[in-house]
Amino acid sequence: MRPGRIVAWALYDFANSSFAAVIFATIYATYYAMAVVGNQSGAGDLWWGRVISVSMGAVAVTSPFLGGLADRAGIRRPLFIAFTSLAVLSTALMATVHPGMVMWGFILGVLGNVGYEGALVYYNAYLPDLAPPSHQGRVSGWGFATGYAGSIVALLSAYPFVQAKNYGGAFLATAALFTVFSLPAFIFLPEPHRGRISVWQAAREGGAEVLSTARKILRMPDLRRFLGAYFIYEDGVNTVVGFSAIFAAQTLGFPMGQLIVLYIVVQVSALLGALAWAWPTDKLGPKRVVMVTLCQWTAVVIAAYFVETQGQFWALAVLAGTGLGAVQAASRAFLAGLCPAGMEAELFGFYSLCGKSAAIMGPLVFGGISHAAGGNQRAGILAVGTFFLVGLILLSRVKAGGPARA
């Protein structure tokens, strides 16, 4: 392992977490749903659910093809940079979104999330190149822990702008952080294997490659079962993250500044959770870690249905945060351990396909139930809990995912 490359890789997690924290999870999500659209009757929930579902659907459709294209033509780095640039530019342009500009805010939300999620396909695919199987769990955990630190820095940078109700300034500051801390990854991560064919030939053969990979996955029982379980439970994770700030603002009356403080505290708990579970992921195996955290997430969602006070929500949010980094880092290490050599970017494309195509359903379920109930979000959040239960049952059938061997 080369420490410099691992640091550069982890710093990208620091960079893109500014988008995840400020845009997807807190400030832009709440601003769009409650100020741009208006959420008295649940219309803001419905529109924000559409932003998430449309963007995740676009990533789901393209990620396996683009992952295979990167492997075959050797253009992982240019695609990695291009998708990151799309996310950064969209974030900066969110400064132009004002109340009533529903469609413009929708378009930028979709483009920003497509860029963010698309870049993750190539970012995740670097993990097998950076560490042997015996260390991939802890390296993955280090990346997520660094990402939570990035979320904290981004939220602290945005806080003065939010207090002054200058939301455009918060979005511009986020775009700047995303840009600066992405540069080490662009410069220092290893070059991909040299492309065997031209880009145009890879594009022509991409569809056949996707179908071939799907057939290979179907012949690998553990890989097939893991991706099926991930398809379900990651949908629940994305939905809770995407709507938790809106839920806190509308149902429990959190002001925007207090939401930022709450989310910073959650990031600290998530960082500690990612670090705490990094070593056990290698020693106990990612399967056991994921199953424990799914039980935790199920309990959190059920408890959220009964929350009545802001203090209760604070305690629940911290508990949820400790499992957030663990389930994501362990899932990434789980797939890395199942990847045959030479198929990393392609399989991580399918990994994104499973997680993001499933994320089409969760936001629509939450937004649709909230809107149908006239803005009552409790029934929507309870329905999301079924995603964790089903994912837990499916994951129990996977035989792989035990302790890593050197």
C-alpha positions in Angstrom: 0.0 0.0 0.0 1.1 3.6 -0.7 0.1 6.0 2.1 0.1 9.0 -0.2 -2.4 7.5 -2.6 -4.7 6.4 0.3 -4.6 10.0 1.7 -5.5 11.4 -1.8 -8.3 8.9 -2.1 -9.6 9.7 1.4 -9.5 13.4 0.7 -12.0 13.0 -2.1 -14.4 11.6 0.5 -13.7 14.8 2.4 -14.5 16.8 -0.8 -17.7 15.1 -2.0 -19.1 14.9 1.5 -19.6 18.7 1.4 -22.2 18.0 -1.3 -23.8 15.2 0.6 -24.1 17.2 3.8 -25.0 20.7 2.6 -27.0 19.9 -0.6 -28.5 16.4 -0.3 -29.0 16.1 3.4 -29.7 19.5 5.0 -29.6 23.0 3.6 -30.6 22.7 -0.1 -33.0 19.8 0.6 -34.8 21.8 3.3 -34.6 25.1 1.4 -36.0 23.6 -1.8 -38.8 21.7 -0.1 -40.0 24.4 2.3 -39.0 27.7 0.7 -38.8 27.1 -3.0 -41.8 24.7 -3.3 -43.6 25.0 0.0 -44.4 22.0 2.2 -47.5 22.8 4.1 -49.5 20.0 2.3 -46.5 17.8 1.5 -45.8 19.2 -1.9 -42.2 19.9 -1.0 -41.7 16.3 0.1 -43.2 15.1 -3.2 -40.9 17.4 -5.3 -37.8 16.6 -3.3 -38.6 12.9 -3.7 -38.8 13.4 -7.4 -35.3 15.1 -7.4 -33.8 12.1 -5.6 -35.7 9.5 -7.7 -35.0 11.0 -11.1 -31.3 11.5 -10.4 -30.8 8.1 -8.9 -32.7 6.6 -11.9 -30.3 8.3 -14.3 -27.3 7.0 -12.4 -28.8 3.5 -12.2 -29.3 3.3 -15.9 -25.9 4.6 -16.9 -23.5 3.4 -14.2 -23.0 -0.2 -15.3 -22.4 0.9 -18.9 -20.0 3.7 -17.9 -18.2 1.4 -15.4 -17.5 -1.1 -18.1 -16.5 1.7 -20.5 -13.9 2.9 -18.0 -12.4 -0.6 -17.6 -12.3 -1.4 -21.3 -11.1 1.9 -22.7 -9.0 3.0 -19.7 -10.7 6.3 -19.2 -11.7 6.0 -15.5 -9.9 9.2 -14.6 -11.5 11.5 -17.3 -15.0 10.2 -16.4 -14.2 10.6 -12.7 -13.2 14.3 -13.2 -16.1 15.0 -15.6 -18.8 13.8 -13.2 -17.2 15.6 -10.3 -17.2 18.8 -12.4 -20.9 18.4 -13.1 -21.6 18.2 -9.4 -19.5 21.2 -8.6 -21.0 23.4 -11.3 -24.6 22.5 -10.4 -23.8 23.3 -6.7 -22.5 26.7 -7.6 -25.6 27.4 -9.8 -27.9 26.6 -6.9 -27.1 30.1 -5.6 -29.4 31.3 -8.4 -32.5 29.3 -7.1 -35.1 31.5 -5.3 -38.6 30.8 -3.9 -41.0 29.8 -6.6 -38.3 28.6 -9.0 -39.5 25.0 -8.7 -38.3 23.6 -12.0 -34.9 25.3 -12.1 -34.2 24.1 -8.6 -35.4 20.6 -9.6 -33.0 20.6 -12.7 -30.0 21.6 -10.6 -30.8 19.2 -7.9 -31.0 16.3 -10.4 -27.8 17.3 -12.3 -25.9 17.8 -9.0 -26.8 14.5 -7.7 -26.1 12.7 -11.0 -22.6 14.2 -10.9 -22.0 13.3 -7.3 -23.3 9.7 -7.6 -21.7 9.2 -11.0 -18.3 10.1 -9.7 -18.6 7.7 -6.8 -18.7 4.7 -9.3 -15.1 5.5 -10.3 -14.0 6.6 -6.8 -15.2 3.3 -5.2 -13.5 1.3 -8.0 -10.1 2.6 -6.9 -10.3 0.7 -3.5 -9.0 -2.7 -4.8 -6.1 -0.8 -6.4 -5.1 0.8 -3.1 -5.2 -2.0 -0.5 -5.1 -5.8 -0.3 -8.2 -7.7 0.8 -6.9 -7.9 4.4 -6.9 -4.1 4.7 -9.8 -3.0 2.5 -12.2 -2.8 5.4 -10.1 -0.4 7.4 -9.2 1.7 4.3 -12.8 1.9 3.4 -13.6 3.0 7.0 -10.9 5.6 6.9 -12.4 7.0 3.8 -15.8 7.3 5.3 -14.4 8.8 8.5 -12.6 11.4 6.5 -15.8 12.1 4.6 -17.7 12.8 7.9 -14.9 15.2 8.8 -15.5 16.9 5.5 -19.2 17.2 6.2 -18.5 18.9 9.5 -16.1 21.4 7.8 -18.6 22.1 5.0 -21.5 22.7 7.5 -19.4 25.0 9.6 -18.4 27.0 6.5 -22.1 27.3 5.5 -23.4 28.2 8.9 -22.6 31.9 8.8 -24.3 32.2 5.5 -27.4 30.4 6.7 -27.6 32.6 9.8 -27.6 35.6 7.5 -30.2 33.8 5.3 -27.7 34.0 2.4 -28.3 30.5 1.1 -26.5 31.3 -2.2 -23.3 32.0 -0.3 -23.6 28.6 1.5 -23.9 26.8 -1.9 -20.9 28.7 -3.4 -18.8 27.9 -0.3 -19.7 24.2 -0.7 -18.7 24.2 -4.4 -15.4 25.7 -3.5 -14.6 23.1 -0.9 -15.7 20.3 -3.3 -13.3 21.6 -5.9 -10.2 22.2 -3.7 -10.2 18.8 -1.9 -10.9 16.8 -5.1 -7.6 17.9 -6.7 -5.3 15.4 -4.8 -7.4 12.5 -6.1 -7.3 13.8 -9.7 -3.5 14.1 -9.5 -2.2 11.3 -7.3 -4.5 8.3 -7.7 -3.0 5.6 -10.0 -3.6 5.6 -13.7 -6.1 2.8 -14.7 -5.0 -0.1 -16.8 -4.3 0.9 -20.3 -7.3 0.7 -22.5 -7.5 -2.4 -24.7 -9.7 -0.7 -27.3 -10.8 2.8 -28.5 -13.5 4.7 -26.7 -15.9 4.4 -29.7 -15.4 0.6 -29.8 -15.9 0.4 -26.1 -19.1 2.4 -26.5 -20.4 0.0 -29.2 -19.6 -3.0 -27.1 -20.8 -1.5 -23.8 -24.3 -2.9 -24.0 -23.1 -6.4 -24.6 -20.6 -6.0 -21.8 -23.3 -5.0 -19.4 -25.4 -8.0 -20.3 -22.4 -10.3 -20.1 -21.6 -9.0 -16.6 -25.2 -9.5 -15.5 -24.9 -13.1 -16.6 -21.7 -13.5 -14.7 -23.2 -12.0 -11.5 -26.1 -14.4 -11.8 -23.6 -17.3 -11.8 -22.0 -16.0 -8.6 -24.5 -16.9 -5.8 -22.9 -14.8 -3.1 -22.4 -11.7 -5.3 -25.9 -12.0 -6.6 -27.4 -12.3 -3.1 -25.3 -9.5 -1.7 -26.4 -7.1 -4.4 -30.0 -8.1 -4.0 -29.8 -7.3 -0.3 -27.9 -4.1 -0.9 -30.5 -3.1 -3.5 -33.1 -3.0 -0.7 -31.4 -1.7 2.4 -29.4 1.1 0.8 -32.7 2.5 -0.5 -33.7 2.9 3.1 -30.5 4.6 4.0 -30.7 7.0 1.2 -34.3 7.9 1.9 -33.7 8.5 5.6 -30.6 10.7 4.8 -32.5 12.6 2.1 -35.6 13.4 4.2 -34.3 13.6 7.8 -33.7 17.3 7.8 -37.0 18.1 6.2 -38.7 15.9 8.8 -37.0 17.7 11.6 -37.8 21.1 10.2 -41.5 20.5 9.4 -42.7 17.9 12.0 -40.5 19.0 14.9 -40.0 22.7 14.1 -36.2 22.8 13.9 -34.9 26.1 12.5 -32.2 25.9 9.7 -29.3 27.0 12.0 -30.2 24.3 14.5 -30.5 21.7 11.7 -26.8 22.4 10.8 -25.7 22.0 14.4 -27.7 18.8 14.6 -26.2 17.4 11.5 -22.7 18.3 12.6 -23.3 16.3 15.8 -24.5 13.4 13.7 -21.4 13.6 11.5 -19.2 13.3 14.6 -21.2 10.2 15.7 -20.9 8.8 12.2 -17.2 9.4 12.0 -16.7 7.7 15.4 -18.9 4.8 14.2 -16.9 4.4 10.9 -13.6 4.3 12.8 -14.9 2.0 15.5 -16.2 -0.6 13.0 -13.2 -0.4 10.6 -11.1 -3.0 12.4 -14.0 -5.3 13.3 -15.0 -5.2 9.6 -11.8 -7.0 8.8 -11.7 -9.3 11.9 -15.4 -10.2 12.1 -16.3 -9.8 8.5 -18.4 -7.2 6.7 -21.5 -9.4 6.7 -21.8 -9.4 10.5 -21.2 -5.6 10.7 -23.8 -4.8 8.1 -26.4 -7.1 9.8 -25.8 -5.5 13.2 -26.2 -2.0 11.8 -29.4 -2.9 9.9 -30.9 -4.0 13.2 -29.9 -0.7 14.6 -31.4 1.2 11.7 -34.7 -0.7 12.0 -35.0 0.3 15.6 -34.2 3.9 14.8 -36.9 4.2 12.2 -39.5 2.7 14.4 -38.6 5.0 17.3 -38.7 8.0 14.9 -42.4 7.4 14.4 -43.1 8.1 18.1 -40.7 11.1 18.5 -42.5 14.1 19.9 -39.8 16.5 21.1 -36.6 18.0 19.6 -34.6 16.5 22.5 -35.8 13.0 21.6 -34.9 13.5 18.0 -31.4 14.7 19.0 -30.8 11.4 20.8 -32.2 9.3 18.0 -30.2 11.2 15.3 -26.9 10.5 17.2 -27.7 6.8 17.5 -28.5 6.6 13.8 -25.3 8.4 13.0 -23.2 5.7 14.7 -24.6 3.1 12.2 -24.4 5.3 9.1 -20.7 5.1 8.5 -20.5 1.5 9.5 -23.1 0.2 7.1 -21.7 2.1 4.1 -18.0 1.3 4.8 -18.7 -2.4 5.5 -20.9 -2.7 2.3 -18.1 -1.2 0.2 -15.6 -3.6 1.7 -18.0 -6.5 1.2 -18.2 -5.9 -2.5 -14.5 -5.3 -2.8 -13.9 -8.7 -1.4 -16.3 -10.3 -3.9 -14.7 -8.6 -7.0 -12.8 -10.7 -9.5 -9.6 -9.1 -10.7 -10.1 -6.8 -13.7 -13.8 -6.2 -13.1 -13.6 -3.6 -10.4 -15.1 -0.6 -12.1 -17.7 -2.6 -13.9 -18.9 -4.4 -10.7 -18.9 -1.1 -8.7 -21.0 0.2 -11.5 -23.5 -2.6 -10.8 -23.1 -1.8 -7.1 -24.2 1.7 -7.9 -27.0 0.4 -10.1 -28.4 -1.7 -7.2 -28.2 1.1 -4.6 -29.4 3.9 -6.8 -32.1 2.2 -8.7 -33.6 1.0 -5.4 -33.3 4.6 -4.2 -35.9 5.4 -6.9 -38.6 3.7 -4.7 -37.9 5.0 -1.2 -38.1 8.7 -1.9 -41.3 8.2 -3.9 -42.8 6.1 -1.1 -42.0 8.7 1.5 -43.0 11.7 -0.6 -46.1 10.1 -1.9 -47.3 9.0 1.6 -46.6 12.4 3.1 -48.4 14.2 0.3 -51.4 11.9 0.4 -51.6 12.4 4.2 -51.6 16.2 3.8 -48.1 16.7 5.0 -48.0 14.0 7.8 -44.5 12.6 7.5 -44.6 10.0 10.3 -46.4 7.3 8.2 -43.8 7.8 5.5 -40.8 7.4 7.8 -42.3 4.2 9.3 -42.8 2.7 5.8 -39.1 3.2 5.1 -38.3 0.8 7.9 -39.5 -2.2 5.9 -36.5 -1.7 3.5 -34.1 -2.4 6.4 -36.0 -5.5 7.5 -36.2 -7.0 4.0 -32.5 -6.2 3.4 -31.5 -7.9 6.7 -33.4 -11.1 5.7 -31.9 -11.2 2.3 -28.3 -10.6 3.6 -28.6 -13.5 6.0 -28.6 -15.8 3.0 -25.2 -14.7 1.8 -22.5 -17.2 2.8 -19.5 -15.0 2.1 -18.5 -11.8 4.0 -16.6 -13.5 6.8 -13.2 -12.3 8.3 -10.6 -11.2 5.7 -7.5 -13.3 5.3 -4.1 -11.9 4.5 
